[in-house]
Amino acid sequence: MRLSPIDPSSYSNAHELIIRHVDLDWTVNFEKSTISGSATLYFKTLKDDVEEIFLDASELSIASMAIKGSAGEIPLNWDVGGHVDNIGSKLTVYLPTKTSGEFVVVVEYETDPKASALQWLTAAQTCGKQHPYLFSQCQAIHARSIVPCQDTPAVKFTYNATLRHPVGVTGLMSAVRKRSEAGVSYFEQKTPIPSYLLAIVVGALVERKIGPISSVWAEQEQIDESAEEFSQTADFLAKAEEICGPYVWGRYDLLVMPPSFPFGGMENPCLTFVTPTLLAGDKSLATVVAHEIAHSWTGNLVTNRNFEHFWLNEGFTVFVEGKIVGRLSGNASRDFHALHGLSELTDCIKTQLASTP
C-alpha cells in the first residue's frame, strides 16, 4: 500500500497533478440509500508527462471513466485496489498518452449504502415524521466515499452541482444555491475548498432569514426557536470581518441538524451544520456559531496541508472565536470563555494520560 508523499491519509499523487474544479450531477435515492450520477474532474498537471492518476475511493461502484476532449470522450481503463479499513481504496486511472497541462475526466458511479460520509435517516427519526433525511460528514477523510477525489486538504477545487432529489424536500450543499425547481437544485461554489468541506443535506427543511446574507434552515418544528437562538449571527459575522477581513463565501447560513449529528458544529462553507443541543433558549451556547464563522478564514480559506497539522485549523479558529466574543461581549466574557476552554483541555489531557500512559 503506497500512500501520498504529502499526505499519509491519501493515495493521491497530488504532487504530480491536482483537481482544480469538479462538476457534480447527483441523484439521491432514499429507497436504495445511494447517490448516483457523475463527477467531472478538471485536472492540471504539476509536472510533464503524467501517465496515471491516483485517486481516493471508498466502496464506490464505478460504471465508466472517460477523458473528455474537443473530439469527444475517450474511454479510460482503471483499477480499484483492495479496501483498507479507514483509508478506502486506491483508484488508479490509466491515461491513454503521457499528459501535460489541463484535461478533464468524467466518472459515472454510485455510492454504497454504507458510505461512511452519509447518514440516512428514516422519517421516524426526524421531527416531522413525514420525510426521510440525508446529511453528510466528510471531515476528515470521508469525501472519498461519495466522490472519487484527491481526498487531502492539500488540494482545493471549486465546484458546481446539480442535485436531484424527491419532490417535497429541500436539497442544500456547501455552496450557494443558484436556483431550484421541483426535485432539482443547482449550486455553485466559486471559492476553492478541500474535499472535506464538500457537504450535502436533503430533508423537509424550511428557511428563516436572520441577517443580510444569512438564513437558518431547520425542520418546521424547530424553525422558530432556531431563528431566535441564532439571531446574533450577523453580529458575529460583522465582528469576524473586522478581525479577519472581507467574508468571501457569499452566504453564511446555518442548518440545525437532527439529534444524531455527532458534532457541535461543522464549518461547511455557506452552510454551517449545528447540533440541535445548542437550542438552549437563552443563546448561552451560540458562541459555537462564532467558532464556525471563524473557520471561514482559519481552516476554510487557510487550511492545514494534511491532518497531521489539524491543530492549526482548530487552534487559530479558537483564537479568532475568542476575539469575536471579546468584541461583542467584552474582555471579561472572552477571559471566561478562555478559562472554560482551558478547563476542558485539562480534563482531556487527564483522560488521555489515564487511558494511554
C-alpha positions as CSV (number, residue, x, y, z in Angstrom):
1,M,0.0,0.0,0.0
2,R,1.7,3.2,-1.2
3,L,0.3,6.4,0.2
4,S,0.8,10.0,-1.0
5,P,4.2,11.5,-0.2
6,I,2.4,14.7,1.0
7,D,-0.4,13.1,3.0
8,P,-0.3,9.9,4.9
9,S,-4.1,9.6,4.7
10,S,-4.4,9.7,0.9
11,Y,-3.4,7.6,-2.0
12,S,-3.4,10.5,-4.4
13,N,-0.4,11.7,-6.5
14,A,-1.3,15.3,-5.7
15,H,2.4,16.2,-6.1
16,E,2.1,15.4,-9.8
17,L,-1.4,16.8,-10.7
18,I,-4.3,18.4,-8.9
19,I,-8.1,18.7,-9.3
20,R,-9.0,22.4,-9.9
21,H,-12.7,22.1,-10.4
22,V,-15.5,19.5,-10.1
23,D,-18.9,19.3,-11.8
24,L,-21.3,17.0,-9.9
25,D,-24.6,15.6,-11.2
26,W,-26.1,13.6,-8.3
27,T,-29.4,11.8,-7.9
28,V,-30.4,10.9,-4.3
29,N,-32.2,7.6,-3.9
30,F,-33.7,7.2,-0.4
31,E,-35.0,3.7,-1.2
32,K,-31.5,2.4,-2.0
33,S,-29.7,4.8,0.3
34,T,-27.4,5.8,-2.5
35,I,-26.2,8.8,-4.5
36,S,-25.6,8.1,-8.2
37,G,-24.5,10.2,-11.1
38,S,-21.3,11.7,-12.4
39,A,-18.3,13.7,-11.3
40,T,-16.4,15.7,-14.0
41,L,-12.9,16.3,-12.7
42,Y,-10.8,19.1,-14.2
43,F,-7.1,18.4,-13.7
44,K,-4.0,20.4,-14.0
45,T,-0.6,18.7,-14.1
46,L,2.3,19.9,-11.9
47,K,4.9,18.0,-14.0
48,D,5.2,16.9,-17.6
49,D,4.2,13.5,-19.0
50,V,1.8,12.2,-16.3
51,E,0.7,8.7,-17.2
52,E,-1.5,7.7,-14.2
53,I,-3.9,9.4,-11.8
54,F,-4.1,8.0,-8.3
55,L,-7.4,8.9,-6.6
56,D,-9.0,8.0,-3.2
57,A,-12.2,6.0,-3.3
58,S,-14.2,4.0,-0.7
59,E,-16.8,1.5,-1.7
60,L,-17.7,3.3,-4.9
61,S,-19.3,1.4,-7.8
62,I,-17.7,2.9,-10.9
63,A,-19.6,2.3,-14.1
64,S,-17.3,4.2,-16.6
65,M,-14.5,6.7,-16.9
66,A,-13.5,8.8,-19.9
67,I,-11.2,11.6,-20.8
68,K,-13.2,14.5,-22.3
69,G,-11.8,16.5,-25.2
70,S,-12.8,18.5,-28.2
71,A,-13.2,15.4,-30.3
72,G,-15.5,13.7,-27.8
73,E,-14.9,11.2,-25.0
74,I,-12.1,8.6,-24.9
75,P,-12.9,5.6,-22.5
76,L,-10.3,5.1,-19.8
77,N,-9.1,2.0,-18.1
78,W,-8.9,2.0,-14.3
79,D,-8.1,-0.3,-11.4
80,V,-9.5,-0.3,-7.8
81,G,-7.1,-1.6,-5.2
82,G,-8.0,-3.6,-2.2
83,H,-10.1,-1.9,0.5
84,V,-8.2,-0.9,3.7
85,D,-10.2,0.0,6.8
86,N,-10.4,3.7,7.4
87,I,-8.5,4.6,4.3
88,G,-10.5,3.0,1.5
89,S,-9.0,2.0,-1.9
90,K,-6.5,3.4,-4.3
91,L,-8.2,4.1,-7.6
92,T,-5.7,4.1,-10.5
93,V,-6.7,5.7,-13.7
94,Y,-4.5,5.0,-16.8
95,L,-4.2,7.9,-19.2
96,P,-4.0,6.9,-22.9
97,T,-0.9,9.0,-23.5
98,K,1.6,10.9,-21.4
99,T,-0.2,14.1,-20.5
100,S,0.8,17.6,-19.5
101,G,-1.3,20.7,-18.9
102,E,-5.1,20.6,-18.3
103,F,-7.5,17.9,-19.1
104,V,-11.0,16.6,-18.0
105,V,-12.1,13.2,-16.7
106,V,-15.7,12.1,-16.4
107,V,-16.6,9.4,-13.9
108,E,-20.0,7.7,-13.7
109,Y,-20.6,5.9,-10.4
110,E,-22.8,5.1,-7.4
111,T,-22.1,5.3,-3.7
112,D,-22.5,2.3,-1.3
113,P,-25.5,2.3,1.1
114,K,-22.9,2.2,3.9
115,A,-20.9,5.1,2.6
116,S,-19.0,6.5,5.6
117,A,-19.8,10.1,4.7
118,L,-23.5,9.7,4.6
119,Q,-26.2,9.3,7.3
120,W,-29.6,8.2,6.1
121,L,-32.5,8.8,8.5
122,T,-36.0,7.3,8.2
123,A,-39.0,9.6,8.5
124,A,-39.5,8.3,12.1
125,Q,-36.0,9.7,13.0
126,T,-37.0,13.3,12.1
127,C,-39.0,15.9,14.0
128,G,-41.8,16.0,11.4
129,K,-42.1,12.2,10.9
130,Q,-43.1,12.7,7.3
131,H,-40.0,12.5,5.1
132,P,-36.6,10.8,5.3
133,Y,-33.4,12.8,5.8
134,L,-29.9,12.7,4.4
135,F,-26.8,14.5,5.6
136,S,-23.1,14.2,5.1
137,Q,-20.0,14.5,7.2
138,C,-16.8,14.4,5.0
139,Q,-14.3,15.6,7.6
140,A,-11.7,14.2,7.9
141,I,-11.3,11.7,5.0
142,H,-14.8,10.5,4.2
143,A,-15.3,12.5,0.9
144,R,-13.8,9.5,-0.9
145,S,-17.0,7.6,-0.1
146,I,-19.2,9.9,-2.1
147,V,-16.9,11.0,-4.9
148,P,-13.6,9.8,-6.4
149,C,-11.2,12.5,-5.5
150,Q,-7.8,13.6,-4.1
151,D,-9.1,13.4,-0.5
152,T,-6.4,15.6,1.0
153,P,-6.7,19.2,2.3
154,A,-3.5,19.9,0.2
155,V,-5.8,20.1,-2.9
156,K,-8.6,22.6,-3.3
157,F,-11.2,22.9,-6.0
158,T,-14.3,24.9,-7.0
159,Y,-17.4,23.1,-7.8
160,N,-20.8,23.2,-9.5
161,A,-23.5,20.7,-8.7
162,T,-26.9,19.6,-10.0
163,L,-28.7,17.8,-7.2
164,R,-31.8,15.7,-8.0
165,H,-33.9,14.6,-5.0
166,P,-37.5,13.7,-4.3
167,V,-40.2,16.4,-4.7
168,G,-41.4,17.8,-1.4
169,V,-38.0,18.0,0.3
170,T,-35.2,20.6,0.1
171,G,-31.6,19.9,-1.1
172,L,-28.7,22.0,0.2
173,M,-24.9,21.9,-0.3
174,S,-21.8,23.6,0.9
175,A,-22.2,26.2,-1.9
176,V,-24.5,29.0,-3.0
177,R,-27.9,27.7,-4.2
178,K,-28.4,29.4,-7.6
179,R,-31.9,28.2,-8.2
180,S,-34.2,25.3,-7.5
181,E,-37.3,23.7,-9.1
182,A,-39.4,20.6,-8.3
183,G,-36.9,17.9,-7.4
184,V,-33.8,19.6,-8.7
185,S,-31.4,22.2,-7.1
186,Y,-28.4,23.9,-8.6
187,F,-25.3,25.1,-6.7
188,E,-22.1,27.0,-7.3
189,Q,-19.0,27.2,-5.1
190,K,-16.7,29.8,-6.5
191,T,-14.1,29.7,-3.7
192,P,-11.8,26.6,-3.8
193,I,-12.4,24.1,-1.0
194,P,-10.7,21.0,0.2
195,S,-12.6,17.8,-0.2
196,Y,-13.6,17.5,3.5
197,L,-15.8,20.6,3.1
198,L,-18.0,19.0,0.4
199,A,-21.4,18.7,2.0
200,I,-25.0,17.7,1.2
201,V,-28.3,17.6,3.1
202,V,-31.7,16.6,1.8
203,G,-34.8,16.8,4.0
204,A,-38.0,18.6,4.9
205,L,-36.4,21.9,5.7
206,V,-37.7,25.5,5.9
207,E,-35.8,28.7,5.8
208,R,-35.9,31.8,8.1
209,K,-33.8,34.9,7.3
210,I,-31.7,36.1,10.2
211,G,-29.3,38.5,8.5
212,P,-28.3,40.3,5.3
213,I,-26.6,37.2,3.9
214,S,-27.8,34.6,6.5
215,S,-30.7,32.3,7.0
216,V,-31.3,29.4,9.4
217,W,-32.6,26.2,8.0
218,A,-34.4,23.6,10.1
219,E,-37.4,21.3,10.2
220,Q,-40.7,23.3,10.6
221,E,-41.0,22.1,14.2
222,Q,-37.7,23.8,15.2
223,I,-37.5,26.9,12.9
224,D,-38.9,29.4,15.4
225,E,-36.6,28.6,18.3
226,S,-33.7,28.2,15.9
227,A,-34.2,31.7,14.4
228,E,-34.3,33.2,17.9
229,E,-31.3,31.2,19.2
230,F,-29.1,32.3,16.4
231,S,-30.3,35.8,15.9
232,Q,-26.8,37.2,16.7
233,T,-25.3,35.6,13.6
234,A,-25.0,38.8,11.7
235,D,-23.2,40.4,14.7
236,F,-20.7,37.6,14.9
237,L,-20.1,37.8,11.2
238,A,-19.5,41.6,11.3
239,K,-17.0,41.3,14.1
240,A,-15.2,38.5,12.3
241,E,-14.8,40.7,9.3
242,E,-13.4,43.5,11.4
243,I,-10.7,41.0,12.6
244,C,-10.1,38.9,9.5
245,G,-11.1,40.9,6.5
246,P,-14.0,40.5,4.0
247,Y,-16.1,37.4,4.1
248,V,-15.7,35.9,0.6
249,W,-18.2,32.9,0.6
250,G,-21.3,34.8,-0.5
251,R,-23.7,33.2,2.0
252,Y,-23.5,32.3,5.7
253,D,-26.4,30.0,6.5
254,L,-27.0,27.7,9.4
255,L,-28.6,24.3,9.3
256,V,-30.0,22.8,12.5
257,M,-29.3,19.1,12.3
258,P,-31.1,16.1,13.5
259,P,-30.1,14.8,17.0
260,S,-27.9,12.1,15.5
261,F,-25.4,14.7,14.2
262,P,-22.2,13.8,16.1
263,F,-20.6,17.3,16.4
264,G,-21.3,20.7,17.9
265,G,-20.9,22.3,14.5
266,M,-19.3,21.7,11.2
267,E,-17.9,24.6,9.2
268,N,-19.2,23.6,5.7
269,P,-18.8,26.7,3.5
270,C,-22.0,28.7,3.0
271,L,-23.9,26.3,5.3
272,T,-22.7,25.6,8.8
273,F,-24.2,22.4,10.3
274,V,-25.0,22.8,14.0
275,T,-26.4,20.4,16.6
276,P,-29.9,21.0,18.0
277,T,-28.4,20.7,21.5
278,L,-27.4,24.4,21.0
279,L,-31.1,25.4,21.3
280,A,-30.8,26.3,24.9
281,G,-33.4,29.0,24.8
282,D,-31.1,31.7,26.2
283,K,-28.4,31.9,23.5
284,S,-25.8,30.8,26.0
285,L,-24.4,28.2,23.6
286,A,-24.5,30.4,20.5
287,T,-20.8,31.2,20.7
288,V,-20.3,27.9,18.8
289,V,-21.5,29.9,15.8
290,A,-18.7,32.4,16.4
291,H,-16.3,29.5,16.2
292,E,-17.8,28.1,13.0
293,I,-17.8,31.6,11.4
294,A,-14.1,32.0,12.3
295,H,-13.4,28.8,10.3
296,S,-14.5,30.8,7.2
297,W,-11.0,32.2,7.3
298,T,-8.9,29.8,9.5
299,G,-9.4,26.4,8.1
300,N,-11.6,27.0,5.0
301,L,-9.5,29.7,3.4
302,V,-6.1,28.9,5.0
303,T,-6.0,25.2,5.5
304,N,-3.7,22.6,7.1
305,R,-1.8,20.7,4.4
306,N,-2.8,17.4,5.9
307,F,-4.5,16.2,9.1
308,E,-1.2,15.7,10.9
309,H,-1.4,19.5,11.3
310,F,-5.2,19.7,12.0
311,W,-4.4,21.6,15.3
312,L,-3.6,24.6,13.1
313,N,-7.2,24.7,11.8
314,E,-8.7,24.5,15.3
315,G,-6.1,26.4,17.2
316,F,-6.3,29.6,15.2
317,T,-10.1,29.3,15.0
318,V,-10.4,29.1,18.8
319,F,-8.2,32.2,18.9
320,V,-10.4,34.2,16.5
321,E,-13.5,32.9,18.2
322,G,-12.2,34.5,21.4
323,K,-11.6,37.8,19.6
324,I,-15.1,37.8,18.3
325,V,-16.6,37.1,21.8
326,G,-14.4,39.8,23.3
327,R,-15.6,42.4,20.8
328,L,-19.2,41.6,21.2
329,S,-19.4,40.9,25.0
330,G,-16.2,42.5,26.5
331,N,-12.9,41.1,27.6
332,A,-14.3,39.7,30.8
333,S,-16.5,37.4,28.7
334,R,-13.6,36.5,26.5
335,D,-11.5,35.6,29.5
336,F,-14.2,33.5,31.0
337,H,-14.5,31.7,27.6
338,A,-10.8,31.1,27.6
339,L,-10.9,29.7,31.2
340,H,-13.6,27.3,30.2
341,G,-11.6,26.1,27.2
342,L,-8.5,25.6,29.5
343,S,-10.6,23.6,31.9
344,E,-11.8,21.4,29.0
345,L,-8.2,20.9,27.8
346,T,-7.0,19.9,31.2
347,D,-9.8,17.3,31.6
348,C,-9.0,16.0,28.1
349,I,-5.3,15.6,28.9
350,K,-6.1,13.8,32.2
351,T,-8.4,11.4,30.4
352,Q,-5.8,10.7,27.7
353,L,-3.0,10.2,30.2
354,A,-5.2,7.8,32.2
355,S,-6.1,5.7,29.1
356,T,-2.7,5.9,27.3
357,P,0.0,6.5,29.9
